[in-house]
């Protein structure tokens, strides 16, 4: 299993490099696509809910949200029911870059899987989905014991 995790880690780092290069003209880094996509899909999401949804700690979310707000990709507004809670909304700039992000992800996936047969693609997708679900389960178990 150590080999599998090493491959997953390396693929993750290489994907980050690919995204970093692809998005540099938009002033975005390799991780910002997740924030923009999630906020566009969930306008009005709280920073805490965003952190849970994308598996990032709250302090990282706060830093990245501040950067994206300063860069004009989102706005933060106080919740009408709890002024301490900030809700995140995409700007027109975020909405405009979303198709670029979708194309970037499509091209990356297509390039990675071009030599795979359709049944191999389906199996890999299912296996990765199952592995992620198990990782979420194990992480929550660890959090409950701590």
N, C-alpha and C positions, 0 to 999 in steps of 0.2 A: 504493500500500500504506500510505502514511502515514495516509491517511484511515481505513482499516480499523483500524489500531492505535489511532487516536484514539477511534474508536467503542468499541472493546473496553475501553480505559482508562476512558472515561466510564461505560460500562455497569457496569464493575467498581466504580467509586466510588459510583454510584447504588445498586447492589445492597448495598453496605456500609451506606449510609445507611438503606435499607429494613430490613436485618437489625438494625442498631443500635436502631432504633425498636421493632421487633417484639420484641426480646429484652431490652429494658431492665428490664422487670418481673422478670426472672429474674437480674438482676445480671450479665448477659453483654453483651459487645460484639459488633460485627458480624463479628468473625473467629472467635469462640469455637465457633461451630457446627461448623466443620471439625475442630477438636481433639476435641470431644465425640463427634461421629459416628465419627471414625476410631478413637478409643480404644474406643468401644463395639463397633465391628466387629472390633477387634483387641486384646482384653484381654491385657495382659502385653507390649504392644509397648514397645520401648525408646525413649528420647527421640531417639536418633540415627535409628532407623528411622522414627519419626514425622516428623522433619524431612525425611527423604528422600521419604516418601510424600506429604507435603503441600507440598513445594517451598518450605520456609522454612528459614532458617539456624538453626543449633543454639542460638545465644544467644537468638533470639526464642522458640524452642520452650521453652527453660528458663524464661524470664520468664512466658510464658503458662501453662505447666504449674504454676508456683509459684502464680500467681493462681487457677487452677482448683482446685488443691489447697486453698488457703486458703478458697476459696468453697464447698468441700465437694462439688465435682463429680468429683474423682478422688483416688486415692491413689497414692503412689510407694513402691515396695518394691525393696530391693536384689535383684539377680539371685542365685539360689542358686549359679550357676556362676561369677559375676564380681561381687564385692561393689561394684566401682566403677560398674557399670552399673545404672541405675534403670529399673525396669519400671513401666508405667502401667496402672492399672486403674480402670474407671468405678465410681462409687458409685451407690447407689440414686437419688440426686438426679440424676445424669447420665442414668441409664436412664429416669427419669421425664420428663425434659425432651426426650428424643429424639423422641417423637411430635410435640411442639410444633415442634421444628426441622424435621421432615419436612413438617409441614403448612405451615410458613412457606415452605419451598423450593417445595413444590407450588403454593401460591397465587401466588408470584412468577413461576414459570415459566408458569403458566396465564394470568396477566394479561399477561405479555409477549407470549405467542404466540397470544392469543385471535383475532387477525385473520388468522392464517396458516392456509392450507389444510393438510391432513394431509401432502401430499407436500412442501410447503414446510418444514414442521416437520422432516420426515425428512431433507431435504437439508441444512438448517441444522445439525441435530444431527451428521450425518455430516461436514460441512465443518468444524465446530468441533473435532470429535474428531480429524480428520486434521491440522488446524492445530496442536492441542496436541501431538500425537505428533511433529510436525516440530519444534516449539519444544523439546521434551524432547531430541530428537536433537541439535539445534544447540547447546543448552546443555551437553550432555555433551561434544561436540566441543570447545567452548571451554574447558571445565574440563581436558580432557586436554592441550591445548596450553599451558596456563598453567603 
